[in-house]
Amino acid sequence: MTQTLRRIALARRPSGLPVPEDFALKTDPLPGPGAGEVLVAVRHLSLDPYMRGRMDAVKSYAPSVAIGGTMTGQGTGRVLVSRAEGFAEGDLVTGMTGWASHAVLQGTELRKLDAALPDTTALGVLGMPGFTAWVGLKLYADLKAGETLAVAAATGPVGSMVGQLARAAGLRTVAIAGGAEKTRLARDTFGFDAALDHRAFEDARSLRTALGTAAPDGIDVYWENVGGKVLDAVLPLMNTHGRIPLCGTIAMYSGADISAPDKLPALWRSILVKRLRISGLIVFDHWAQFDDFLTEVTPMVSDGRIAYLEDIADGLENAPAAFIAMLTGGNTGKQIVRVSA
């Protein structure tokens, strides 16, 4: 067994979009587990947009990564050494390993995985992204058959699950994605009724015109992942009493100012006049329902009713480049890093 641990540390706070120099590859002695702890060899690592916020020194719903600290994130792996009840060498597990080759975690912080499905599914379709879509729709979308739902970043792990669950509930689904290939995937792989490439439109007005054609009866539910031009295009098309689960605003994660004060009066008026319901969604508030999600959705993934895509980068050292590309839409499907076989 190797005696060293490799990890990706935060070297400095980014200014705008992260660059490679904001990260550092470190090598440390391999730690041993204490009482109640487990040493895990990481196999796969999840990369998610929320991690960009953790790189900033700002007060938020979760602590920032310290300078020199390991980048945060969920991983899967095999148990190497266990001093925790219920875990044995060789068990396949998932937990918040961070961007690292190994992690020592409390047994209470780990969940065993079913080997019947690829362990990567625990990071995407059957992990935090899939659960985000499922719980957000149940709590905030008030889905009604015959209505129309639109979602941006529609081929990502959250957006694609949103679309498939909404379509299964009898809604018309409209995908907004970045690029011709992603719009094709939205229709052919994920079953959206219509799909638009937001990059093909110069501004919100022209995108709105196309959306109006794709959603001739207006939009009842808009799942917000992006902000920016897409939000500007969608908002005037929202129907009275529409619902907007607010999951993310990728367009502003790297410092872009998309919520300037001069926009607020128009936004507030639209919300008021159409009596829109906007609900901020932080998935960490809802973990008590995670087992219910797995019970309902795992069979749907196993039998193919729910499709998913994964974009896997090889090597821990390539995590920063994959993360940077993901923030600008360079991935197709759930972005994962393969750390070891």
WONOR-V790005 format. One record per pair of residues at least 12 apart in sequence whose C-alpha atoms are under 10 Angstrom apart, sorted by sequence separation. I is the first residue (numbers start at 1). J is the second residue. D is the distance in whole Angstrom. If there is no record, write none. Layout:
# WONOR-V790005
i;j;d
I;J;D
I;J;D
This chain:
# WONOR-V790005
i;j;d
10;22;6
11;23;5
12;24;9
52;64;10
53;65;9
54;66;9
55;67;9
78;90;5
79;91;5
95;107;9
97;109;10
150;162;9
151;163;7
163;175;8
174;186;9
175;187;8
183;195;5
184;196;9
198;210;10
222;234;8
323;335;8
9;22;9
10;23;5
11;24;6
51;64;9
52;65;10
77;90;9
78;91;5
79;92;7
95;108;10
96;109;8
97;110;9
149;162;9
150;163;8
174;187;9
182;195;9
183;196;6
184;197;9
197;210;10
198;211;10
222;235;9
322;335;8
323;336;9
9;23;6
10;24;6
11;25;9
51;65;9
77;91;8
78;92;5
79;93;7
93;107;10
95;109;6
96;110;8
149;163;8
173;187;10
182;196;9
183;197;6
196;210;8
322;336;8
323;337;9
8;23;6
9;24;5
10;25;9
77;92;6
78;93;6
79;94;10
94;109;9
95;110;5
160;175;9
175;190;10
180;195;9
182;197;8
183;198;9
196;211;8
219;234;8
222;237;10
311;326;10
322;337;8
8;24;6
9;25;6
55;71;8
76;92;7
77;93;6
78;94;9
93;109;10
94;110;6
95;111;7
150;166;10
159;175;8
175;191;10
176;192;10
180;196;8
181;197;9
195;211;9
218;234;9
219;235;9
222;238;8
319;335;10
7;24;8
8;25;5
9;26;7
54;71;8
55;72;9
76;93;6
77;94;6
93;110;6
94;111;5
95;112;9
149;166;7
159;176;9
174;191;10
175;192;6
179;196;9
180;197;6
194;211;9
219;236;9
220;237;9
221;238;8
319;336;9
320;337;10
7;25;6
8;26;6
54;72;8
75;93;8
76;94;4
77;95;9
92;110;10
93;111;5
94;112;7
148;166;9
149;167;9
159;177;9
173;191;8
174;192;6
175;193;8
176;194;9
177;195;7
178;196;8
179;197;5
180;198;9
196;214;8
218;236;9
219;237;6
220;238;6
221;239;9
231;249;9
313;331;10
319;337;6
6;25;7
7;26;5
8;27;9
52;71;10
75;94;6
76;95;7
92;111;9
93;112;4
94;113;7
147;166;10
148;167;9
173;192;5
174;193;6
175;194;6
176;195;6
177;196;6
178;197;5
179;198;7
180;199;9
194;213;10
195;214;8
218;237;5
219;238;5
220;239;5
227;246;9
311;330;10
312;331;9
318;337;8
319;338;9
6;26;6
7;27;7
51;71;8
74;94;7
75;95;6
76;96;9
77;97;9
87;107;7
91;111;10
92;112;6
93;113;5
147;167;10
154;174;9
155;175;8
172;192;8
173;193;5
174;194;5
175;195;4
176;196;5
177;197;5
178;198;6
179;199;6
180;200;9
194;214;6
217;237;9
218;238;6
219;239;6
220;240;8
221;241;9
222;242;8
223;243;8
224;244;7
225;245;9
226;246;9
311;331;6
312;332;9
317;337;9
318;338;9
319;339;9
5;26;8
6;27;5
7;28;8
51;72;7
74;95;6
75;96;6
76;97;8
84;105;10
86;107;8
91;112;7
92;113;6
93;114;9
145;166;9
146;167;10
150;171;10
154;175;5
155;176;9
156;177;9
172;193;6
173;194;7
174;195;6
175;196;6
176;197;6
177;198;6
178;199;6
179;200;8
193;214;9
194;215;8
208;229;10
212;233;10
216;237;9
217;238;10
218;239;6
219;240;9
220;241;8
221;242;6
222;243;7
223;244;6
224;245;6
225;246;7
226;247;9
227;248;8
228;249;8
230;251;9
310;331;9
311;332;6
312;333;9
316;337;7
318;339;10
5;27;6
6;28;6
50;72;10
51;73;8
73;95;8
74;96;4
75;97;5
80;102;9
82;104;10
84;106;7
85;107;7
86;108;10
91;113;8
92;114;8
93;115;10
143;165;10
144;166;9
145;167;9
147;169;10
148;170;9
149;171;7
150;172;8
151;173;8
152;174;9
153;175;8
154;176;6
155;177;7
164;186;10
171;193;9
172;194;8
173;195;9
174;196;8
175;197;9
176;198;6
177;199;8
178;200;8
193;215;10
207;229;8
208;230;8
211;233;8
212;234;9
215;237;9
217;239;8
218;240;9
220;242;5
221;243;5
222;244;5
223;245;5
224;246;5
225;247;5
226;248;6
227;249;5
228;250;9
229;251;9
310;332;7
311;333;6
312;334;8
313;335;8
314;336;9
315;337;7
316;338;7
317;339;9
4;27;7
5;28;5
6;29;9
50;73;10
73;96;6
74;97;6
75;98;7
79;102;10
81;104;9
82;105;10
83;106;9
84;107;5
85;108;9
87;110;9
91;114;10
92;115;7
143;166;7
145;168;9
146;169;9
147;170;8
148;171;5
149;172;6
150;173;6
151;174;7
152;175;6
153;176;6
154;177;6
155;178;9
163;186;9
167;190;10
168;191;10
175;198;10
176;199;10
207;230;8
208;231;10
210;233;10
211;234;8
219;242;7
220;243;6
221;244;6
222;245;7
223;246;6
224;247;6
225;248;4
226;249;4
227;250;7
228;251;6
309;332;7
310;333;5
311;334;6
312;335;6
313;336;6
314;337;6
315;338;6
316;339;5
4;28;6
5;29;6
6;30;9
48;72;10
72;96;7
73;97;6
74;98;6
75;99;8
77;101;9
78;102;10
79;103;10
82;106;10
83;107;8
84;108;8
87;111;10
91;115;9
133;157;9
134;158;9
143;167;10
145;169;6
146;170;6
147;171;5
148;172;5
149;173;5
150;174;5
151;175;5
152;176;4
153;177;5
154;178;9
167;191;8
204;228;9
205;229;9
208;232;8
209;233;8
212;236;10
218;242;10
219;243;9
220;244;8
221;245;8
222;246;9
223;247;7
224;248;6
225;249;5
226;250;5
227;251;6
228;252;8
309;333;5
310;334;5
311;335;5
312;336;5
313;337;5
314;338;5
315;339;5
316;340;9
3;28;9
4;29;5
5;30;5
47;72;9
48;73;8
72;97;7
73;98;4
74;99;8
75;100;9
77;102;8
79;104;10
82;107;8
87;112;8
94;119;8
132;157;10
133;158;5
137;162;7
141;166;9
144;169;7
145;170;4
146;171;5
147;172;6
148;173;6
149;174;6
150;175;6
151;176;6
152;177;6
153;178;7
160;185;10
164;189;10
167;192;8
204;229;5
205;230;10
207;232;9
208;233;5
209;234;10
212;237;7
223;248;9
224;249;7
225;250;6
226;251;5
227;252;7
308;333;7
309;334;6
310;335;6
311;336;6
312;337;5
313;338;6
314;339;7
315;340;8
3;29;6
4;30;4
5;31;8
46;72;10
47;73;7
48;74;9
71;97;9
72;98;4
73;99;6
75;101;10
77;103;9
86;112;9
93;119;8
94;120;10
130;156;10
131;157;10
132;158;7
133;159;7
136;162;9
143;169;7
144;170;7
145;171;5
146;172;7
147;173;9
148;174;8
149;175;9
150;176;7
151;177;9
152;178;9
156;182;9
160;186;8
164;190;6
166;192;10
167;193;9
203;229;7
204;230;7
207;233;6
208;234;6
211;237;8
224;250;10
225;251;9
226;252;8
232;258;10
308;334;8
309;335;9
310;336;7
311;337;8
312;338;6
313;339;9
314;340;9
2;29;9
3;30;5
4;31;8
46;73;6
47;74;8
70;97;9
71;98;6
72;99;6
73;100;9
75;102;10
92;119;8
95;122;10
129;156;9
130;157;6
131;158;8
132;159;10
133;160;9
134;161;7
135;162;10
143;170;9
144;171;7
145;172;8
155;182;6
159;186;10
163;190;7
164;191;7
202;229;9
203;230;9
204;231;8
205;232;8
206;233;8
207;234;9
208;235;9
226;253;9
231;258;10
2;30;8
3;31;8
45;73;7
46;74;6
47;75;9
70;98;6
71;99;5
72;100;9
75;103;9
94;122;7
95;123;10
129;157;6
130;158;6
133;161;6
134;162;7
137;165;8
143;171;8
154;182;8
155;183;8
162;190;10
163;191;8
164;192;7
201;229;10
204;232;6
205;233;6
208;236;8
209;237;10
228;256;9
1;30;10
3;32;10
45;74;6
46;75;6
69;98;10
70;99;6
71;100;8
93;122;9
94;123;8
128;157;9
129;158;5
130;159;9
132;161;9
133;162;5
137;166;8
153;182;9
154;183;8
155;184;10
160;189;9
161;190;8
163;192;7
203;232;9
204;233;5
205;234;10
208;237;8
228;257;9
229;258;9
242;271;9
44;74;9
45;75;4
46;76;9
70;100;7
127;157;9
128;158;9
129;159;9
130;160;9
131;161;9
132;162;9
133;163;9
155;185;7
156;186;10
160;190;6
163;193;9
203;233;8
204;234;8
228;258;6
240;270;10
241;271;9
44;75;5
45;76;7
125;156;10
126;157;10
129;160;10
130;161;6
131;162;10
133;164;10
134;165;8
154;185;9
155;186;6
159;190;10
160;191;9
176;207;10
198;229;9
227;258;7
228;259;8
232;263;10
236;267;9
240;271;9
241;272;10
42;74;10
43;75;7
44;76;5
45;77;9
124;156;9
125;157;6
129;161;8
130;162;8
133;165;8
134;166;10
154;186;7
155;187;10
160;192;9
198;230;7
227;259;9
235;267;8
238;270;9
240;272;10
241;273;9
242;274;7
243;275;9
244;276;7
245;277;8
246;278;7
247;279;9
248;280;9
22;55;9
42;75;6
43;76;6
44;77;7
94;127;10
124;157;6
125;158;8
129;162;10
133;166;10
153;186;10
237;270;10
238;271;9
240;273;8
241;274;6
242;275;7
243;276;6
244;277;6
245;278;6
246;279;6
247;280;6
248;281;8
18;52;8
41;75;10
42;76;6
43;77;5
76;110;10
78;112;10
123;157;10
124;158;8
155;189;9
236;270;7
240;274;4
241;275;5
242;276;5
243;277;5
244;278;5
245;279;5
246;280;5
247;281;5
248;282;9
17;52;9
40;75;10
41;76;8
42;77;4
43;78;7
76;111;9
77;112;10
125;160;9
155;190;8
176;211;9
198;233;10
232;267;9
235;270;7
236;271;10
239;274;7
240;275;6
241;276;5
242;277;6
243;278;6
244;279;6
245;280;6
246;281;6
247;282;7
5;41;9
16;52;10
40;76;8
41;77;5
42;78;7
76;112;10
77;113;10
125;161;7
154;190;9
175;211;10
235;271;9
238;274;8
239;275;9
240;276;7
241;277;7
242;278;9
243;279;8
244;280;9
245;281;7
246;282;9
247;283;9
18;55;9
40;77;6
41;78;5
42;79;9
76;113;9
124;161;10
174;211;8
238;275;10
239;276;8
240;277;10
14;52;9
39;77;10
40;78;6
41;79;6
42;80;10
154;192;9
236;274;9
238;276;8
39;78;9
40;79;5
41;80;6
175;214;9
235;274;10
15;55;10
38;78;10
39;79;6
40;80;6
41;81;9
174;214;7
13;54;10
14;55;7
15;56;9
38;79;7
39;80;6
40;81;7
154;195;9
173;214;9
174;215;7
235;276;10
13;55;6
14;56;7
26;68;9
38;80;8
39;81;5
40;82;9
77;119;8
150;192;10
154;196;10
172;214;10
173;215;9
12;55;8
13;56;6
38;81;6
39;82;6
76;119;7
77;120;10
149;192;10
152;195;10
172;215;8
11;55;10
12;56;9
13;57;8
23;67;10
24;68;8
26;70;9
37;81;9
38;82;4
39;83;9
75;119;9
76;120;7
150;194;9
151;195;10
152;196;9
10;55;7
22;67;10
23;68;9
24;69;10
25;70;10
37;82;6
38;83;6
39;84;10
75;120;9
76;121;10
148;193;10
150;195;9
152;197;10
153;198;10
172;217;10
174;219;9
24;70;9
36;82;8
37;83;5
38;84;6
76;122;8
152;198;9
173;219;10
23;70;10
24;71;10
33;80;10
35;82;9
36;83;5
37;84;5
38;85;10
75;122;9
76;123;8
172;219;9
23;71;9
33;81;7
34;82;9
35;83;5
36;84;4
37;85;9
74;122;9
75;123;7
172;220;10
173;221;10
174;222;9
32;81;8
33;82;7
34;83;7
35;84;7
36;85;7
38;87;8
40;89;9
41;90;10
43;92;9
45;94;10
74;123;7
171;220;10
32;82;10
33;83;7
34;84;9
35;85;10
36;86;10
37;87;9
38;88;9
39;89;9
40;90;9
42;92;10
43;93;10
44;94;9
45;95;10
46;96;10
73;123;10
171;221;10
32;83;10
33;84;9
36;87;10
38;89;9
40;91;9
41;92;10
42;93;9
43;94;10
45;96;9
46;97;10
47;98;10
13;65;9
40;92;9
41;93;10
42;94;9
45;97;8
46;98;9
47;99;9
13;66;9
40;93;8
42;95;10
44;97;10
45;98;8
46;99;9
74;127;9
177;230;10
12;66;9
13;67;8
40;94;9
45;99;7
74;128;9
176;230;8
224;278;10
10;65;7
11;66;9
12;67;6
40;95;9
42;97;7
44;99;10
45;100;8
166;221;10
221;276;10
223;278;10
224;279;10
9;65;9
10;66;7
11;67;6
12;68;8
41;97;9
42;98;9
44;100;10
45;101;9
220;276;9
221;277;10
222;278;9
224;280;10
9;66;9
10;67;5
11;68;6
40;97;8
42;99;9
43;100;10
44;101;9
221;278;10
224;281;10
9;67;8
10;68;5
11;69;8
42;100;7
43;101;8
9;68;5
10;69;6
11;70;10
41;100;9
42;101;5
43;102;9
8;68;9
9;69;5
10;70;6
11;71;10
41;101;6
42;102;5
163;223;9
8;69;8
9;70;4
10;71;6
40;101;9
41;102;5
42;103;7
150;211;9
162;223;8
7;69;9
8;70;6
9;71;6
10;72;10
40;102;5
41;103;7
7;70;6
8;71;6
9;72;9
39;102;7
40;103;5
41;104;9
6;70;10
7;71;8
8;72;9
39;103;6
40;104;6
150;214;10
159;223;8
38;103;8
39;104;5
40;105;8
150;215;8
158;223;10
159;224;9
38;104;6
39;105;7
148;214;10
149;215;9
159;225;8
37;104;7
38;105;5
39;106;9
148;215;7
158;225;9
37;105;5
38;106;6
39;107;10
147;215;10
148;216;9
150;218;10
36;105;9
37;106;4
38;107;6
148;217;8
149;218;9
150;219;7
154;223;10
156;225;10
33;103;9
34;104;9
36;106;6
37;107;5
38;108;10
40;110;10
147;217;8
148;218;7
149;219;6
150;220;8
151;221;8
152;222;8
153;223;10
30;101;10
31;102;9
32;103;9
33;104;6
34;105;9
35;106;9
36;107;6
37;108;8
38;109;10
147;218;9
148;219;5
149;220;6
150;221;6
151;222;6
152;223;7
153;224;9
154;225;9
30;102;8
31;103;8
32;104;7
33;105;8
34;106;9
35;107;10
36;108;8
37;109;9
38;110;9
147;219;8
148;220;5
149;221;5
150;222;5
151;223;5
152;224;7
153;225;6
27;100;10
30;103;9
31;104;7
33;106;9
37;110;10
147;220;6
148;221;6
149;222;6
150;223;6
151;224;7
152;225;6
153;226;7
254;327;8
25;99;10
26;100;9
27;101;10
30;104;9
46;120;8
146;220;10
147;221;8
148;222;9
149;223;8
150;224;9
151;225;7
152;226;6
253;327;8
254;328;10
25;100;9
44;119;8
45;120;8
48;123;10
151;226;9
152;227;9
43;119;9
44;120;7
46;122;9
47;123;9
48;124;10
144;220;9
251;327;9
43;120;9
46;123;6
47;124;10
143;220;9
144;221;10
250;327;7
251;328;9
44;122;10
45;123;8
46;124;8
142;220;10
143;221;8
152;230;7
250;328;9
1;80;9
44;123;8
141;220;9
142;221;8
151;230;10
152;231;9
250;329;10
48;128;10
141;221;6
46;127;10
48;129;9
140;221;10
141;222;9
46;128;10
141;223;8
152;234;10
140;223;10
151;234;10
137;221;10
150;234;8
137;223;9
136;223;9
150;238;10
9;98;10
149;238;10
158;247;9
8;98;8
9;99;8
133;223;9
148;238;10
7;98;8
8;99;6
9;100;9
148;239;10
7;99;6
8;100;6
147;239;10
6;99;9
7;100;4
8;101;9
149;242;10
151;244;10
6;100;6
7;101;6
148;242;10
149;243;9
150;244;10
5;100;7
6;101;5
7;102;8
149;244;10
5;101;6
6;102;7
7;103;10
4;101;9
5;102;6
6;103;10
153;250;9
4;102;9
5;103;8
142;242;9
143;243;9
141;242;9
142;243;8
141;243;6
140;243;7
141;244;7
140;244;8
141;245;6
140;245;6
139;245;9
140;246;9
137;244;10
136;244;10
137;245;8
48;157;10
136;245;7
136;246;9
136;247;8
133;245;10
133;247;9
132;247;8
190;305;10
191;306;10
190;306;8
191;307;9
189;306;10
190;307;6
189;307;7
190;308;8
189;308;8
190;309;10
189;309;9
185;309;10
165;297;10
141;277;9
140;277;9
141;278;9
168;305;9
140;278;8
141;279;9
168;306;10
140;279;7
139;279;9
140;280;9
165;305;10
140;281;9
164;305;9
165;306;8
139;281;9
164;306;7
136;279;9
164;307;8
136;280;9
136;281;7
161;306;8
135;281;9
136;282;9
160;306;9
161;307;8
136;283;8
139;286;10
160;307;8
161;308;8
185;332;9
133;281;10
135;283;8
160;308;8
185;333;10
132;281;8
160;309;9
182;331;10
132;282;8
133;283;9
136;286;9
157;307;10
178;328;10
179;329;9
182;332;7
132;283;6
135;286;8
157;308;7
178;329;7
181;332;9
182;333;9
131;283;8
132;284;9
135;287;9
156;308;9
157;309;8
177;329;9
178;330;9
155;308;9
156;309;8
157;310;8
129;283;9
132;286;9
135;289;8
155;309;8
156;310;9
178;332;10
128;283;8
131;286;9
132;287;10
134;289;10
135;290;9
128;284;9
131;287;9
134;290;10
135;292;10
131;289;9
132;290;10
135;293;8
128;287;9
131;290;7
134;293;7
131;291;10
134;294;10
131;292;10
132;293;10
128;290;9
131;293;6
134;296;10
127;290;9
130;293;9
131;294;8
134;297;9
126;290;10
130;294;10
127;293;10
131;297;9
126;293;8
127;294;9
130;297;9
126;294;7
126;297;8
125;297;9
126;298;7
125;298;9
156;329;9
160;333;9
159;333;10
160;334;10
126;301;8
156;331;8
157;332;9
158;333;9
125;301;8
153;329;8
155;331;10
156;332;7
157;333;6
158;334;9
121;298;10
155;332;7
156;333;5
157;334;5
130;308;10
155;333;6
156;334;6
157;335;9
154;333;9
155;334;9
156;335;9
121;301;9
153;333;10
117;298;9
125;306;9
125;307;8
126;308;10
125;308;6
117;301;9
124;308;8
125;309;9
117;302;8
124;309;9
125;310;9
116;302;9
124;310;8
121;308;9
123;310;10
121;309;10
121;310;9
120;310;8
120;312;9
50;248;8
52;250;9
56;254;10
49;248;8
50;249;10
49;249;9
50;250;9
53;253;7
49;250;7
52;253;6
53;254;8
51;253;9
52;254;7
53;255;10
50;253;8
49;253;8
129;334;9
125;333;10
124;333;9
125;334;8
124;334;6
123;334;8
124;335;8
123;335;9
124;336;9
121;334;9
123;336;8
101;315;10
120;334;9
101;316;7
100;316;7
120;336;8
99;316;7
100;317;10
120;337;10
99;317;10
120;338;9
100;319;10
99;319;8
61;282;8
99;320;10
62;284;10
61;284;9
17;252;10
16;252;9
17;253;8
18;254;7
16;253;8
17;254;5
102;339;10
16;254;4
17;255;7
99;337;9
101;339;6
15;254;7
16;255;5
17;256;9
100;339;8
101;340;8
14;254;8
15;255;7
16;256;7
99;339;9
14;255;10
71;320;10
75;336;9
75;337;9
76;338;10
77;339;9
75;338;10
76;339;10
77;340;9
75;339;9
77;341;10
46;312;10
45;312;9
44;312;9
45;313;10
44;313;10
44;314;9
45;315;10
44;315;10
45;316;8
52;323;9
44;316;9
47;319;8
51;323;9
52;324;9
43;316;10
46;319;9
47;320;9
42;316;10
45;319;9
49;323;8
47;322;8
48;323;8
49;324;10
52;327;8
47;323;6
46;323;10
47;324;10
49;326;8
50;327;10
48;326;8
49;327;6
47;326;8
48;327;9
47;327;10
48;334;8
49;335;10
47;334;8
48;335;7
46;334;8
47;335;6
48;336;9
46;335;7
47;336;6
45;335;9
46;336;5
47;337;7
25;316;9
26;317;10
45;336;6
46;337;7
25;317;7
44;336;7
45;337;5
46;338;9
24;317;9
25;318;10
44;337;6
45;338;7
23;317;10
43;337;8
44;338;5
45;339;7
25;320;10
43;338;6
44;339;5
45;340;10
23;319;10
24;320;9
42;338;9
43;339;5
44;340;7
23;320;7
42;339;6
43;340;5
44;341;9
20;318;10
22;320;9
23;321;10
41;339;9
42;340;7
43;341;6
20;319;10
21;320;9
41;340;8
42;341;9
20;320;6
41;341;10
19;320;8
20;321;7
18;320;9
19;321;8
18;321;9
20;323;10
19;323;10
20;324;8
18;323;9
19;324;7
18;324;6
17;324;7
18;325;10
8;316;8
17;325;10
7;316;8
8;317;7
18;327;9
6;316;8
7;317;8
8;318;10
17;327;8
6;317;9
8;319;8
9;320;10
17;328;9
8;320;8
